[in-house]
């Protein structure tokens, strides 16, 4: 029988690619608790935009714990949606995006879940700068 596991904040894993201006720490991942199809992590983001990235074939669900986020996506990152504390954001597979923390003096805090246990972070050149 599998065991139920509690992961304390100091046990979160930094073993994932980091995107500029985002800090990811896994709470549920294969190397943390043996998960086989789920990744959940805590993300902290300083004011301003993150680097452009995507998460491969994984769907991502983001819950905004604290702050205001503008999610840039689409052709040349020209589309955007705003979310604030209490909102969820859905990001489809292979969608290049940038999270922008709109608060000038607060770190945004997010909980991110993906339907893959692997650390799937693919940093890419900013398509907004090349279009």
C-alpha positions as CSV (number, residue, x, y, z in Angstrom):
1,X,0.0,0.0,0.0
2,X,1.3,3.5,-0.9
3,X,1.9,5.9,1.9
4,X,0.5,9.4,2.4
5,X,3.3,11.9,2.7
6,X,3.5,15.4,4.1
7,X,6.1,17.7,2.4
8,X,7.2,20.6,4.7
9,X,8.4,23.9,3.1
10,X,12.1,23.1,3.8
11,X,11.6,19.8,1.9
12,X,10.5,21.4,-1.4
13,X,12.8,20.6,-4.3
14,X,14.6,23.1,-6.5
15,X,15.5,20.4,-9.0
16,X,13.8,22.0,-12.0
17,X,14.9,24.4,-14.7
18,X,14.4,27.9,-13.4
19,X,13.1,30.7,-15.6
20,X,14.5,34.2,-15.2
21,X,12.6,36.1,-12.5
22,X,10.8,33.1,-11.1
23,X,11.7,30.7,-8.3
24,X,10.1,27.2,-8.5
25,X,10.1,24.7,-5.7
26,X,8.4,21.3,-6.1
27,X,6.2,20.0,-3.3
28,X,4.8,17.1,-5.2
29,X,7.3,15.5,-7.7
30,X,8.9,12.2,-8.4
31,X,12.1,13.1,-6.4
32,X,10.1,14.6,-3.5
33,X,7.4,12.0,-2.8
34,X,7.5,9.5,-5.7
35,X,4.6,10.9,-7.6
36,X,4.2,9.3,-11.1
37,X,1.8,11.7,-12.9
38,X,1.6,14.9,-11.0
39,X,3.8,17.9,-10.3
40,X,2.8,20.7,-7.9
41,X,5.0,23.5,-6.8
42,X,5.2,26.8,-5.2
43,X,6.4,29.7,-7.3
44,X,7.6,33.1,-6.2
45,X,8.0,35.9,-8.7
46,X,9.4,39.4,-8.1
47,X,7.9,42.5,-9.8
48,X,8.1,42.5,-13.6
49,X,8.0,39.8,-16.2
50,X,9.4,36.3,-16.1
51,X,11.4,34.9,-19.0
52,X,9.5,33.2,-21.9
53,X,8.9,29.5,-21.4
54,X,6.6,26.5,-21.8
55,X,5.9,23.2,-20.1
56,X,6.0,20.8,-23.0
57,X,3.1,18.4,-23.4
58,X,1.9,19.1,-19.8
59,X,-1.2,21.1,-19.0
60,X,-0.6,23.7,-16.2
61,X,-3.0,25.0,-13.7
62,X,-2.0,28.1,-11.7
63,X,-3.6,29.4,-8.5
64,X,-2.7,33.0,-7.5
65,X,-2.1,33.0,-3.8
66,X,-0.9,36.6,-3.6
67,X,-0.5,39.4,-6.1
68,X,-1.6,40.3,-9.5
69,X,-0.3,38.5,-12.6
70,X,-0.6,39.4,-16.3
71,X,-0.2,36.2,-18.4
72,X,1.2,37.0,-21.9
73,X,0.8,34.3,-24.6
74,X,-0.1,33.8,-28.2
75,X,1.6,35.0,-31.4
76,X,4.5,37.2,-30.3
77,X,3.1,37.2,-26.8
78,X,0.6,39.9,-27.9
79,X,-2.4,38.4,-26.0
80,X,-2.7,38.8,-22.2
81,X,-5.1,38.1,-19.4
82,X,-4.9,39.5,-15.8
83,X,-5.4,37.4,-12.7
84,X,-5.3,38.3,-9.0
85,X,-5.3,36.5,-5.6
86,X,-7.9,33.7,-5.6
87,X,-8.0,33.3,-9.4
88,X,-7.0,30.2,-11.4
89,X,-5.2,30.3,-14.7
90,X,-5.2,27.4,-17.2
91,X,-2.2,27.1,-19.6
92,X,-2.5,24.5,-22.5
93,X,0.4,22.2,-23.4
94,X,3.3,23.7,-25.4
95,X,2.0,27.3,-24.9
96,X,4.8,29.8,-24.7
97,X,4.0,32.3,-22.0
98,X,5.4,35.0,-19.7
99,X,4.0,35.7,-16.2
100,X,4.3,39.4,-15.3
101,X,4.0,40.4,-11.7
102,X,2.1,43.7,-11.8
103,X,2.8,44.7,-8.2
104,X,5.8,47.0,-8.0
105,X,6.8,46.1,-4.4
106,X,5.5,42.6,-3.7
107,X,6.6,39.1,-4.8
108,X,3.7,37.2,-6.4
109,X,3.1,33.8,-4.9
110,X,1.6,31.0,-7.1
111,X,0.7,27.3,-6.7
112,X,1.3,25.5,-10.0
113,X,0.1,22.0,-10.9
114,X,1.0,20.0,-14.0
115,X,-0.3,16.6,-15.2
116,X,3.3,15.2,-15.4
117,X,5.6,14.2,-12.7
118,X,8.7,15.3,-14.6
119,X,10.3,18.7,-14.2
120,X,9.0,20.2,-17.5
121,X,10.4,23.7,-18.0
122,X,11.6,24.8,-21.4
123,X,13.0,28.4,-21.5
124,X,12.8,29.9,-25.0
125,X,13.8,33.2,-26.6
126,X,11.1,35.8,-26.0
127,X,8.9,35.7,-29.1
128,X,7.7,39.3,-28.4
129,X,11.3,40.5,-29.0
130,X,11.6,38.7,-32.4
131,X,8.3,39.7,-34.0
